[in-house]
Structure formats: structure tokens, C-alpha cells
Amino acid sequence: MLNILIIFFFSSLVSFIGSLQPGPVNLLVMDSVLNKNKKSAYIVALGGIIPEFVYCSLAVYTANIFLSNPFVAVVFKILLIIILLIIAFLYLLKKRDNISLPIGNIHKSGNIKNFLKGLSLAMLNPQLLPFWILVQVYFNTISFLKLKTGFHIVSFILGAGLGAFLLLTLIIVTINNYKTTLLNYLNNKYYYKTLALVFLAIAIQQLITLL
């Protein structure tokens, strides 16, 4: 039982630290807090953590298949680049109007859309699978982190999702607490242009790694 809890803790910690990079899901969560509300951001976050469970499971059960077939990783990376470029283009065309704090529970109709945004961007992240494969290999080199039973594996997978969600929650709470201050700086015509450039930079970085 103790080993299960230890694996869960370290899996969550690794996932939290691994999610610190300014990835597409993190950026969309931040944008949702600023332009919509906390609920919309949490729905994006929920969609964004599903692939953590998926890829962590794949890392445990099908690592050898994916490691021997790099074509799969290339396809996912190309799809991610295309989506990032589309998002950058849409933000580039989007006009910036002054925004204010949302009143009440709004944007109910966009729940599914927000969920799918987070899900699709995270699902097409080519770094998730190799990341969790490396983590799994590392865990199996340490006696108290070794995945020996089904309970250990479940604990490892659940920890992966929890760590990512905790980071996204921290982002949501932090930005929401300073939302008024941030909006004072972000109510300008360069906000969407800057966001577009960030997504474009991520796409270029992925393209460079592909080449």
C-alpha cells in the first residue's frame, strides 16, 4: 500500500514539473480565464489532462511498439504543427476589444467546445508519449517506484493526470486572483497578436525538431 502511495506522489510530482513548460494547453487555459471565466478554463483543463492518462497508459503497455515505430510520433507532430498554425492564424485575424470581468455564469454553450480544444491540443502533443516512456523506464530502475502490479500501474497513471491538473488549477487560481490587474495591461490591440506569435513560435519549434 505504501509503495502505491509513493508511486502516486512521485508520478504527480513529475507530471506537475513536466507541465511547467508554456505549452498550448497552458496558454489556452490562461486565455480562457482572462477572456471567459474560471469554469471555461477548468473545462479546457479537464480536456487537457485526458491525454495524460492515455499516453501514460500507452507508455506502460505499448512502449516497445511506439519506440520501434517513429512514424507514429512524426504524424502526431505534423498534426500538432498544423493545429498550432491554424490557432496562430485565427488569433492573428482576431480583433481586440476591451474586455472586462465576466458577470455570472456565462459561456455555458461553449463547454463541449472548450473541452475539445484542450483535448485535441494535448492529444496531439508528440512529447507526451516519449516523456512518459522515459519516466516509466526511470521508475523501474528504482526499487520503491517499480511498477510491479496492476495497482502500481493504476497509481502511476492517476498520478500523471493529477499532477497536470494541479498545475493547470494553479494557473487558473493565480491568474483569476490578479485578473483585474492583468486586464489593465492586456486591453490593447497587441494582445491577440502576441498570443498568435507565441503559438507560431511553438509551431516553429516543433517544426525544427521534426527536421
N, CA and C of each residue as an Amber inpcrd file, in Angstrom:
protein
   633
   0.8340000  -1.2080000   0.0000000   0.0000000   0.0000000   0.0000000
   0.8700000   1.2600000   0.0000000   1.9700000   1.2240000   0.7900000
   2.8590000   2.3810000   0.8750000   3.5030000   2.6690000  -0.4780000
   3.9080000   1.6050000  -1.1780000   4.5230000   1.7790000  -2.4960000
   3.5550000   2.4180000  -3.4910000   2.2870000   2.0550000  -3.3900000
   1.2720000   2.6150000  -4.2810000   1.1630000   4.1240000  -4.0740000
   1.1460000   4.5390000  -2.8080000   1.0590000   5.9630000  -2.4880000
   2.3200000   6.7110000  -2.9200000   3.4740000   6.0790000  -2.7450000
   4.7420000   6.7010000  -3.1450000   4.7910000   6.8890000  -4.6560000
   4.3830000   5.8620000  -5.3910000   4.3570000   5.9500000  -6.8590000
   3.3880000   7.0420000  -7.3020000   2.2290000   7.0970000  -6.6610000
   1.2390000   8.1200000  -6.9800000   1.7970000   9.5220000  -6.7440000
   2.4660000   9.7120000  -5.6180000   3.0350000  11.0170000  -5.2780000
   4.1030000  11.4290000  -6.2880000   5.0430000  10.5340000  -6.5750000
   6.1330000  10.8870000  -7.4800000   5.6550000  11.0350000  -8.9180000
   4.6570000  10.2630000  -9.3190000   4.0870000  10.4150000 -10.6490000
   3.4110000  11.7800000 -10.7820000   2.6860000  12.1950000  -9.7310000
   2.0410000  13.5130000  -9.7310000   3.0770000  14.6220000  -9.7700000
   4.1480000  14.4500000  -8.9960000   5.2070000  15.4570000  -8.9450000
   5.8890000  15.6100000 -10.2990000   6.2080000  14.4900000 -10.9250000
   6.8540000  14.5130000 -12.2410000   5.9410000  15.1600000 -13.2770000
   4.6430000  14.8170000 -13.2240000   3.6800000  15.3820000 -14.1680000
   3.5450000  16.8880000 -13.9690000   3.5110000  17.3300000 -12.7050000
   3.4030000  18.7520000 -12.3910000   4.5960000  19.5170000 -12.9500000
   5.7980000  19.0030000 -12.6990000   7.0200000  19.6570000 -13.1690000
   7.1050000  19.6150000 -14.6900000   6.7340000  18.4640000 -15.2730000
   6.7900000  18.3150000 -16.7220000   5.8160000  19.2120000 -17.4530000
   4.7650000  19.6650000 -16.7550000   3.7460000  20.5130000 -17.3710000
   4.0490000  22.0030000 -17.2250000   5.1790000  22.3290000 -16.6120000
   5.5180000  23.7320000 -16.3560000   5.8390000  24.5080000 -17.6340000
   6.2150000  23.7960000 -18.6920000   6.5550000  24.4860000 -19.9350000
   5.3330000  25.2170000 -20.4950000   5.5480000  26.3540000 -21.1830000
   4.4220000  27.1320000 -21.7260000   3.8230000  26.4840000 -22.9730000
   3.1470000  25.3550000 -22.7850000   2.5700000  24.6370000 -23.9090000
   1.2350000  25.2080000 -24.3480000   0.6780000  24.6960000 -25.4340000
  -0.5880000  25.1910000 -25.9820000  -1.7540000  25.1090000 -25.0050000
  -1.8630000  24.0050000 -24.2540000  -2.9700000  23.8540000 -23.3100000
  -2.8630000  24.8950000 -22.2040000  -1.6590000  25.0980000 -21.6760000
  -1.4570000  26.1100000 -20.6350000  -1.8840000  27.4850000 -21.1230000
  -1.5100000  27.8140000 -22.3680000  -1.8480000  29.1200000 -22.9320000
  -3.3540000  29.2740000 -23.1110000  -4.0220000  28.2140000 -23.5710000
  -5.4700000  28.2740000 -23.7550000  -6.2010000  28.4100000 -22.4200000
  -5.6850000  27.7370000 -21.4010000  -6.2690000  27.8650000 -20.0610000
  -6.1400000  29.3000000 -19.5730000  -4.9650000  29.8820000 -19.7420000
  -4.7450000  31.2720000 -19.3360000  -5.6760000  32.2170000 -20.0940000
  -5.8080000  32.0080000 -21.3850000  -6.6690000  32.8610000 -22.2000000
  -8.1360000  32.7080000 -21.7990000  -8.5360000  31.4990000 -21.4280000
  -9.9260000  31.2540000 -21.0130000 -10.2450000  31.9770000 -19.7120000
  -9.2910000  31.9990000 -18.7790000  -9.5110000  32.7130000 -17.5230000
  -9.6930000  34.2010000 -17.7860000  -8.8480000  34.7440000 -18.6540000
  -8.8570000  36.1840000 -18.9040000 -10.0670000  36.6370000 -19.7160000
 -10.4450000  35.8460000 -20.7190000 -11.4840000  36.2770000 -21.6450000
 -12.8580000  35.6760000 -21.3590000 -12.9110000  34.6280000 -20.5270000
 -14.1910000  34.0000000 -20.2110000 -14.3580000  33.9560000 -18.6930000
 -14.1930000  32.7760000 -18.1310000 -14.2930000  32.6550000 -16.6740000
 -13.5640000  31.4020000 -16.2020000 -13.5560000  31.2050000 -14.8900000
 -12.8420000  30.0490000 -14.3370000 -13.4290000  28.7270000 -14.8130000
 -14.7600000  28.6840000 -14.9410000 -15.3970000  27.4310000 -15.3600000
 -14.9180000  27.0100000 -16.7430000 -14.8640000  27.9550000 -17.6750000
 -14.3930000  27.6570000 -19.0250000 -12.9560000  27.1550000 -18.9910000
 -12.1320000  27.7850000 -18.1470000 -10.7310000  27.3890000 -18.0400000
 -10.6000000  25.9800000 -17.4620000 -11.4220000  25.6620000 -16.4620000
 -11.3740000  24.3260000 -15.8690000 -11.8080000  23.2570000 -16.8730000
 -12.7630000  23.5910000 -17.7400000 -13.2220000  22.6290000 -18.7520000
 -12.1110000  22.3780000 -19.7790000 -11.4160000  23.4570000 -20.1800000
 -10.2530000  23.2870000 -21.0590000  -9.2130000  22.4080000 -20.3690000
  -8.9920000  22.6500000 -19.0860000  -8.0110000  21.8840000 -18.3180000
  -8.3980000  20.4080000 -18.2350000  -9.6910000  20.1370000 -18.0290000
 -10.1580000  18.7450000 -17.9660000  -9.8970000  18.0200000 -19.2810000
 -10.1770000  18.7250000 -20.3910000  -9.8780000  18.1310000 -21.6940000
  -8.3920000  17.9240000 -21.8710000  -7.5930000  18.8490000 -21.3240000
  -6.1530000  18.7870000 -21.4960000  -5.4730000  17.6760000 -20.7190000
  -6.1010000  17.1740000 -19.6390000  -5.4390000  16.1350000 -18.8510000
  -5.8020000  14.7170000 -19.3040000  -6.8560000  14.5710000 -20.0950000
  -7.2340000  13.2310000 -20.5770000  -6.0730000  12.5430000 -21.2910000
  -5.3690000  13.2470000 -22.2130000  -4.2420000  12.6010000 -22.8900000
  -3.1120000  12.1710000 -21.9540000  -3.0080000  12.8120000 -20.7800000
  -2.0030000  12.3670000 -19.8080000  -2.2810000  10.9200000 -19.4110000
  -3.5540000  10.5970000 -19.1590000  -3.9370000   9.2240000 -18.8290000
  -3.6720000   8.2920000 -20.0160000  -4.0540000   8.7710000 -21.2130000
  -3.9250000   7.9420000 -22.4210000  -2.4700000   7.6130000 -22.7080000
  -1.6330000   8.6470000 -22.7700000  -0.2290000   8.4220000 -23.1350000
   0.5490000   7.7290000 -22.0280000   0.1730000   7.9860000 -20.7930000
   0.8170000   7.2880000 -19.6920000   0.4930000   5.7900000 -19.7580000
  -0.7540000   5.4630000 -20.0960000  -1.1490000   4.0620000 -20.2590000
  -0.4100000   3.4230000 -21.4220000  -0.3140000   4.1660000 -22.5410000
   0.4120000   3.6520000 -23.6980000   1.8810000   3.4210000 -23.3650000
   2.4440000   4.3120000 -22.5670000   3.8490000   4.1740000 -22.1870000
   4.0710000   2.8880000 -21.4030000   3.0850000   2.5140000 -20.5910000
   3.2080000   1.3040000 -19.7760000   3.0100000   0.0400000 -20.6020000
   1.9850000   0.0530000 -21.4750000   1.5960000  -1.1840000 -22.1450000
   2.1300000  -1.3420000 -23.5670000   2.4180000  -0.2650000 -24.2450000
   2.8260000  -0.3990000 -25.6500000   4.0860000   0.4000000 -25.9610000
   4.9260000   0.5930000 -24.9710000   6.1400000   1.3880000 -25.1720000
   7.0110000   0.8270000 -26.2860000   7.1960000  -0.4640000 -26.2970000
   8.0730000  -1.0790000 -27.2960000   7.5620000  -0.8830000 -28.7250000
   6.2440000  -0.9350000 -28.8980000   5.6520000  -0.7640000 -30.2280000
   5.9130000   0.6440000 -30.7450000   5.6830000   1.6370000 -29.9030000
   5.8550000   3.0220000 -30.3260000   7.3270000   3.3900000 -30.5010000
   8.1770000   2.8270000 -29.6650000   9.6040000   3.1040000 -29.7890000
  10.1700000   2.5410000 -31.0850000   9.5920000   1.4260000 -31.5550000
  10.0880000   0.8010000 -32.7780000   9.4000000   1.3610000 -34.0240000
   8.4380000   2.2850000 -33.8500000   7.7230000   2.8590000 -34.9790000
   7.7030000   4.3850000 -34.8710000   8.8170000   5.0390000 -35.2060000
   8.9030000   6.5040000 -35.0840000   7.9520000   7.2400000 -36.0120000
   7.3970000   6.5540000 -37.0190000   6.4700000   7.1890000 -37.9560000
   5.2480000   7.7420000 -37.2300000   4.7970000   7.0410000 -36.1880000
   3.6250000   7.4700000 -35.4200000   3.8950000   8.8190000 -34.7610000
   5.0750000   8.9590000 -34.1570000   5.4300000  10.2170000 -33.4970000
   5.5110000  11.3630000 -34.5010000   6.0100000  11.0790000 -35.7010000
   6.1330000  12.1000000 -36.7470000   4.7570000  12.5880000 -37.1820000
   3.8220000  11.6460000 -37.3670000   2.4540000  12.0040000 -37.7800000
   1.7940000  12.9090000 -36.7390000   1.9270000  12.5380000 -35.4600000
   1.3430000  13.3530000 -34.3980000   1.9740000  14.7400000 -34.3670000
   3.2720000  14.8100000 -34.5820000   3.9560000  16.1030000 -34.5400000
   3.4930000  16.9890000 -35.6880000   3.3050000  16.4100000 -36.8670000
   2.8360000  17.1810000 -38.0240000   1.4290000  17.7210000 -37.7690000
   0.5590000  16.8730000 -37.2140000  -0.8070000  17.3090000 -36.8980000
  -0.8100000  18.4410000 -35.8740000   0.0710000  18.3350000 -34.8710000
   0.1560000  19.3880000 -33.8650000   0.6150000  20.7000000 -34.4890000
   1.6010000  20.6430000 -35.3800000   2.1080000  21.8430000 -36.0420000
   0.9990000  22.5200000 -36.8370000   0.2070000  21.7140000 -37.5420000
  -0.8980000  22.2660000 -38.3460000  -1.9070000  22.9780000 -37.4570000
  -2.2870000  22.3380000 -36.3390000  -3.2620000  22.9350000 -35.4260000
  -2.7100000  24.2190000 -34.8030000  -1.4480000  24.2140000 -34.4170000
  -0.8290000  25.3990000 -33.8330000  -0.8140000  26.5550000 -34.8300000
  -0.5280000  26.2520000 -36.0910000  -0.5120000  27.2840000 -37.1280000
  -1.9160000  27.8490000 -37.3570000  -2.9250000  26.9790000 -37.3290000
  -4.3080000  27.4370000 -37.5030000  -4.7130000  28.3600000 -36.3560000
  -4.3720000  27.9630000 -35.1170000  -4.7020000  28.7840000 -33.9540000
  -3.9890000  30.1360000 -34.0390000  -2.7060000  30.1080000 -34.4150000
  -1.9340000  31.3560000 -34.5500000  -2.5730000  32.2620000 -35.5950000
  -3.0150000  31.6760000 -36.7110000  -3.6320000  32.4530000 -37.7910000
  -4.9510000  33.0690000 -37.3230000  -5.7500000  32.2910000 -36.5790000
  -7.0370000  32.7970000 -36.0950000  -6.8470000  33.9380000 -35.0940000
  -5.8820000  33.7840000 -34.2060000  -5.5970000  34.8600000 -33.2500000
  -5.0560000  36.0950000 -33.9640000  -4.3080000  35.8740000 -35.0370000
  -3.7360000  36.9970000 -35.7830000  -4.8320000  37.8330000 -36.4300000
  -5.9050000  37.1660000 -36.8780000  -7.0150000  37.8590000 -37.5290000
  -8.0230000  38.4290000 -36.5420000  -7.9970000  37.9210000 -35.3160000
  -8.9940000  38.3170000 -34.3330000  -8.7740000  39.7510000 -33.8800000
  -9.8560000  40.5160000 -33.8250000  -9.7770000  41.9090000 -33.3870000
  -9.9330000  41.9870000 -31.8720000  -9.1380000  42.8640000 -31.2980000
  -9.1370000  43.0070000 -29.8440000 -10.0940000  44.1050000 -29.3980000
 -11.0950000  43.7380000 -28.6130000 -11.9880000  44.7100000 -27.9890000
 -11.6880000  44.7360000 -26.4950000 -11.9530000  45.8350000 -25.8690000
 -11.7510000  45.9120000 -24.4230000 -12.5950000  44.8590000 -23.7270000
 -11.9720000  44.1510000 -22.8090000 -12.6850000  43.1110000 -22.0770000
 -12.7550000  43.4910000 -20.6130000 -13.7730000  43.0000000 -19.9500000
 -13.9500000  43.2810000 -18.5340000 -14.2510000  41.9810000 -17.8210000
 -14.3260000  42.0620000 -16.5240000 -14.6020000  40.8590000 -15.7520000
 -15.9830000  40.3210000 -16.0740000 -16.1000000  39.0030000 -16.3610000
 -17.4070000  38.4180000 -16.6540000 -18.3070000  38.4140000 -15.4350000
 -19.5930000  38.6140000 -15.6640000 -20.5600000  38.6380000 -14.5710000
 -21.4280000  37.3950000 -14.6670000 -21.4510000  36.6330000 -13.5850000
 -22.3040000  35.4570000 -13.5510000 -21.6860000  34.2890000 -14.2930000
 -22.4920000  33.2400000 -14.4650000 -22.0300000  32.0110000 -15.1080000
 -22.3580000  32.0650000 -16.5920000 -21.3720000  32.4620000 -17.3900000
 -21.6140000  32.6460000 -18.8120000 -20.8930000  31.5850000 -19.6120000
 -21.0960000  31.6420000 -20.9310000 -20.4350000  30.7370000 -21.8650000
 -20.8140000  29.2690000 -21.6210000 -22.0310000  29.0310000 -21.1840000
 -22.4570000  27.6520000 -20.9510000 -22.4490000  26.8390000 -22.2310000
 -22.8040000  27.4700000 -23.3350000 -22.9310000  26.7420000 -24.5950000
 -21.5840000  26.3000000 -25.1460000 -20.4700000  26.8620000 -24.5860000
 -19.1590000  26.5290000 -25.1220000 -18.4450000  25.4530000 -24.3500000
 -19.1260000  24.7540000 -23.4380000 -18.4670000  23.7670000 -22.5960000
 -17.8290000  22.6450000 -23.4050000 -18.5870000  22.0750000 -24.3350000
 -18.0700000  20.9800000 -25.1490000 -16.9280000  21.4700000 -26.0340000
 -17.1070000  22.6530000 -26.5860000 -16.0720000  23.2310000 -27.4460000
 -14.7840000  23.4660000 -26.6670000 -14.8990000  23.9910000 -25.4660000
 -13.7260000  24.2330000 -24.6290000 -13.0310000  22.9310000 -24.2600000
 -13.8370000  21.9150000 -23.9320000 -13.2860000  20.6030000 -23.5850000
 -12.5100000  20.0130000 -24.7590000 -13.0970000  20.1010000 -25.9560000
 -12.4560000  19.5390000 -27.1500000 -11.1930000  20.3070000 -27.5250000
 -11.1740000  21.6060000 -27.2590000  -9.9650000  22.3910000 -27.5150000
  -8.7980000  21.8590000 -26.6980000  -9.0390000  21.7090000 -25.3890000
  -7.9880000  21.1980000 -24.5150000  -7.6000000  19.7790000 -24.8640000
  -8.6010000  18.9420000 -25.1770000  -8.3530000  17.5410000 -25.5060000
  -7.5230000  17.3980000 -26.7770000  -7.9190000  18.1170000 -27.8400000
  -7.2490000  17.9540000 -29.1360000  -5.8070000  18.4410000 -29.0990000
  -5.5760000  19.5900000 -28.4540000  -4.2090000  20.1170000 -28.3910000
  -3.2890000  19.2050000 -27.5860000  -3.7930000  18.7170000 -26.4550000
  -2.9750000  17.8400000 -25.6240000  -2.7890000  16.4710000 -26.2780000
  -3.8320000  15.9810000 -26.9490000  -3.7690000  14.6620000 -27.5700000
  -2.7340000  14.6240000 -28.6860000  -2.5440000  15.7580000 -29.3390000
  -1.6150000  15.8020000 -30.4600000  -0.2240000  16.2790000 -30.0380000
   0.0050000  16.3280000 -28.7390000   1.3220000  16.7100000 -28.2360000
   2.2790000  15.5250000 -28.3810000   3.2420000  15.5910000 -29.2930000
   4.1190000  14.4420000 -29.5480000   5.1120000  14.1840000 -28.4270000
   5.2130000  15.1190000 -27.4880000   6.1820000  14.9640000 -26.4090000
   5.6610000  14.0960000 -25.2690000   4.3370000  13.9420000 -25.1750000
   3.7660000  13.2320000 -24.0410000   4.1800000  11.7660000 -23.9810000
   4.0880000  11.0650000 -25.1110000   4.4030000   9.6410000 -25.0960000
   5.8700000   9.3690000 -24.7610000   6.8250000   9.9740000 -25.4740000
   8.2220000   9.7290000 -25.1010000   8.5480000  10.1760000 -23.6790000
   7.8970000  11.2480000 -23.2320000   8.1200000  11.7170000 -21.8630000
   7.7400000  10.6440000 -20.8520000   6.5310000  10.0640000 -21.0140000
   6.0850000   9.0610000 -20.0500000   6.8000000   7.7300000 -20.2170000
   7.2930000   7.4480000 -21.4170000   8.1150000   6.2530000 -21.5960000
   9.4010000   6.3880000 -20.7890000  10.0300000   7.5570000 -20.8820000
  11.2650000   7.8010000 -20.1280000  11.0120000   7.7610000 -18.6220000
   9.8850000   8.3470000 -18.2010000   9.5490000   8.3390000 -16.7760000
   9.3320000   6.9170000 -16.2950000   8.6120000   6.1200000 -17.1080000
   8.3570000   4.7380000 -16.7250000   9.6480000   3.9430000 -16.6120000
  10.5590000   4.1280000 -17.5840000  11.8460000   3.4380000 -17.5530000
  12.6300000   3.8290000 -16.3010000  12.5940000   5.1380000 -15.9900000
  13.3080000   5.6210000 -14.8010000  12.7060000   5.0430000 -13.5190000
  11.3760000   5.0380000 -13.4310000  10.7060000   4.4910000 -12.2520000
  11.1020000   3.0320000 -12.0270000  11.2190000   2.2990000 -13.1070000
  11.5290000   0.8710000 -12.9980000  12.9830000   0.5900000 -12.6390000
  13.7930000   1.6420000 -12.5690000  15.1870000   1.4690000 -12.1270000
  15.3300000   1.6990000 -10.6270000  14.2420000   2.1600000  -9.9930000
  14.2550000   2.4250000  -8.5520000  13.3070000   1.4460000  -7.8660000
  13.7990000   0.7490000  -6.8830000  13.0510000  -0.3490000  -6.2760000
  11.6770000   0.0740000  -5.7530000  11.6040000   1.2020000  -5.0260000
  10.3140000   1.5900000  -4.4260000   9.3780000   2.2850000  -5.4130000
   9.8370000   2.5320000  -6.6530000   8.9860000   3.1290000  -7.6820000
   8.6600000   2.1420000  -8.8120000   9.1850000   0.9570000  -8.7250000
   8.9960000  -0.0330000  -9.7880000   7.5340000  -0.4470000  -9.9010000
   7.0560000  -0.5010000 -11.1550000   5.6510000  -0.8630000 -11.4060000
   5.5350000  -2.3820000 -11.4820000   5.2690000  -2.9740000 -10.3350000
   5.2660000  -4.4360000 -10.2520000   3.8670000  -5.0370000 -10.4080000
   2.8440000  -4.3160000  -9.9790000   1.4900000  -4.8530000 -10.0030000
   0.5450000  -3.9100000 -10.7470000  -0.6660000  -4.3900000 -10.9400000
  -1.6750000  -3.5700000 -11.5880000  -2.0130000  -2.3300000 -10.7740000
  -1.9900000  -2.4560000  -9.4430000  -2.2600000  -1.3090000  -8.5770000
  -1.1750000  -0.2420000  -8.7370000   0.0620000  -0.6870000  -8.8960000
   1.1640000   0.2530000  -9.1210000   0.9550000   1.0140000 -10.4280000
   0.5330000   0.3000000 -11.4550000   0.3170000   0.9170000 -12.7660000
  -0.8200000   1.9420000 -12.7080000  -1.9220000   1.5620000 -12.0580000
  -3.0660000   2.4790000 -11.9210000  -2.6490000   3.7250000 -11.1500000
  -1.8830000   3.5410000 -10.0900000  -1.4010000   4.6620000  -9.2950000
  -0.5160000   5.5770000 -10.1250000   0.3270000   4.9930000 -10.9490000
   1.2270000   5.7410000 -11.8390000   0.4270000   6.5820000 -12.8350000
  -0.6000000   5.9820000 -13.4230000  -1.4180000   6.6640000 -14.4290000
  -2.2590000   7.7790000 -13.7990000  -2.8820000   7.4920000 -12.6490000
  -3.6980000   8.5050000 -11.9730000  -2.8440000   9.6950000 -11.5370000
  -1.6500000   9.4150000 -11.0710000  -0.7430000  10.4790000 -10.6670000
  -0.3730000  11.3860000 -11.8200000  -0.2200000  10.7980000 -13.0120000
   0.1180000  11.5840000 -14.2030000  -0.9530000  12.6250000 -14.4970000
  -2.2090000  12.2260000 -14.4090000  -3.2960000  13.1570000 -14.6740000
  -3.4440000  14.1900000 -13.5800000  -3.2830000  13.7650000 -12.3150000
  -3.4570000  14.6810000 -11.1970000  -2.4070000  15.7880000 -11.2180000
  -1.1590000  15.4420000 -11.4860000  -0.0900000  16.4350000 -11.4970000
  -0.3360000  17.5270000 -12.5180000  -0.7550000  17.1200000 -13.7190000
  -1.0360000  18.0970000 -14.7800000  -2.2160000  18.9830000 -14.3980000
  -3.2440000  18.3780000 -13.7950000  -4.4310000  19.1540000 -13.4130000
  -4.1140000  20.1290000 -12.2840000  -3.2560000  19.7310000 -11.3500000
  -2.8750000  20.6240000 -10.2630000  -2.1480000  21.8510000 -10.7920000
  -1.2870000  21.6490000 -11.7860000  -0.5930000  22.8060000 -12.3590000
  -1.5780000  23.7400000 -13.0540000  -2.4800000  23.1700000 -13.8420000
  -3.4710000  23.9950000 -14.5370000  -4.3760000  24.7150000 -13.5470000
  -4.7030000  24.0530000 -12.4470000  -5.5080000  24.6820000 -11.4010000
  -4.7520000  25.8530000 -10.7860000  -3.4650000  25.6690000 -10.5460000
  -2.6330000  26.7450000 -10.0010000  -2.6070000  27.9440000 -10.9470000
  -2.5100000  27.6550000 -12.2520000  -2.5260000  28.7230000 -13.2580000
  -3.8600000  29.4720000 -13.2110000  -4.9560000  28.7090000 -13.1600000
  -6.2950000  29.3170000 -13.1470000  -6.4940000  30.2010000 -11.9150000
  -6.1610000  29.6710000 -10.7480000  -6.3640000  30.4130000  -9.5000000
  -5.4890000  31.6630000  -9.4590000  -4.2220000  31.5090000  -9.8680000
  -3.2960000  32.6410000  -9.8260000  -3.7410000  33.7600000 -10.7540000
  -4.0490000  33.4090000 -11.9890000  -4.4490000  34.4290000 -12.9580000
  -5.7870000  35.0520000 -12.5760000  -6.7170000  34.2330000 -12.0670000
  -8.0240000  34.7730000 -11.6770000  -7.8930000  35.7710000 -10.5250000
  -6.9700000  35.5080000  -9.6070000  -6.7800000  36.4060000  -8.4640000
  -6.2110000  37.7600000  -8.8920000  -5.4590000  37.7510000  -9.9850000
  -4.8550000  39.0020000 -10.4630000  -5.4540000  39.4220000 -11.8070000
  -6.6770000  38.9780000 -12.0230000  -7.3040000  39.1890000 -13.3250000
  -7.5000000  40.6680000 -13.6480000  -7.9680000  41.4320000 -12.6800000
  -8.2150000  42.8610000 -12.9150000  -6.9340000  43.5780000 -13.3160000
  -5.8590000  43.2740000 -12.6150000  -4.5630000  43.8930000 -12.9320000
  -4.0890000  43.4920000 -14.3140000  -4.2300000  42.2070000 -14.6180000
  -3.7830000  41.7160000 -15.9210000  -4.5860000  42.3280000 -17.0580000
  -5.8880000  42.4680000 -16.8510000  -6.7410000  43.0230000 -17.8960000
  -6.3650000  44.4710000 -18.2120000  -5.8850000  45.1860000 -17.2080000
  -5.4600000  46.5660000 -17.4470000  -4.2930000  46.6310000 -18.4250000
  -3.4620000  45.6020000 -18.3920000  -2.3190000  45.5540000 -19.2960000
  -2.6640000  44.9010000 -20.6320000  -3.6710000  44.0140000 -20.6080000
  -3.9740000  43.2320000 -21.8120000  -5.0390000  43.8600000 -22.7010000
  -5.6970000  44.9060000 -22.2270000  -6.7160000  45.5610000 -23.0500000
  -6.0510000  46.4620000 -24.0980000  -5.3930000  45.8570000 -25.0260000
  -4.7590000  46.6100000 -26.1070000  -4.7760000  45.7710000 -27.3670000
  -4.5140000  46.4040000 -28.4910000  -4.6390000  45.7450000 -29.7970000
  -3.5640000  44.6930000 -30.0410000  -2.5300000  44.6730000 -29.2070000
  -1.4310000  43.7440000 -29.4310000  -1.5950000  42.4110000 -28.6960000
  -2.6750000  42.2730000 -27.9070000  -2.8400000  41.0530000 -27.1140000
  -2.9320000  39.8100000 -27.9970000  -3.8870000  39.8030000 -28.9320000
  -4.0610000  38.6330000 -29.7950000  -2.8730000  38.4310000 -30.7240000
  -2.2480000  39.5360000 -31.1460000  -1.0600000  39.4330000 -32.0000000
   0.0680000  38.7270000 -31.2470000   0.2290000  39.0940000 -29.9780000
   1.2580000  38.4670000 -29.1540000   0.9670000  36.9910000 -28.9470000
  -0.3090000  36.6820000 -28.6730000  -0.7150000  35.2850000 -28.4800000
  -0.4770000  34.4860000 -29.7560000  -0.7800000  35.0920000 -30.9050000
  -0.5530000  34.4360000 -32.1890000   0.9320000  34.1300000 -32.3870000
   1.7870000  35.0730000 -32.0200000   3.2310000  34.8840000 -32.1590000
   3.7480000  33.7590000 -31.2560000   3.1550000  33.6490000 -30.0620000
   3.5660000  32.5820000 -29.1450000   3.2220000  31.2160000 -29.7240000
   1.9900000  31.0630000 -30.2370000   1.5950000  29.7950000 -30.8530000
   2.4380000  29.5140000 -32.0990000   2.7500000  30.5620000 -32.8570000
   3.5940000  30.4030000 -34.0370000   4.9970000  29.9510000 -33.6400000
   5.5140000  30.5090000 -32.5480000   6.8450000  30.1350000 -32.0740000
   6.8930000  28.6680000 -31.6520000   5.8110000  28.2050000 -30.9900000
   5.7430000  26.7940000 -30.5910000   5.7030000  25.9020000 -31.8240000
   4.9350000  26.3240000 -32.8400000   4.8410000  25.5460000 -34.0730000
   6.2010000  25.4700000 -34.7690000   6.9260000  26.5840000 -34.7940000
   8.2530000  26.6080000 -35.4230000   9.2160000  25.7070000 -34.6580000
   9.1150000  25.7700000 -33.3260000   9.9830000  24.9120000 -32.5080000
   9.7290000  23.4310000 -32.7790000   8.4480000  23.0600000 -32.9240000
   8.0940000  21.6780000 -33.2540000   8.5860000  21.3110000 -34.6540000
   8.4980000  22.2570000 -35.5860000   8.9560000  22.0040000 -36.9480000
  10.4630000  21.7810000 -36.9840000  11.2000000  22.5580000 -36.1970000
  12.6560000  22.4090000 -36.1380000  13.0350000  21.0360000 -35.6100000
  12.3290000  20.5900000 -34.5630000  12.6220000  19.2600000 -34.0090000
  12.2570000  18.1460000 -35.0010000  11.2600000  18.4260000 -35.8320000
  10.8550000  17.4600000 -36.8430000  11.9000000  17.3150000 -37.9360000
  12.5140000  18.4470000 -38.3000000  13.5350000  18.4510000 -39.3450000
  14.8760000  17.9280000 -38.8000000
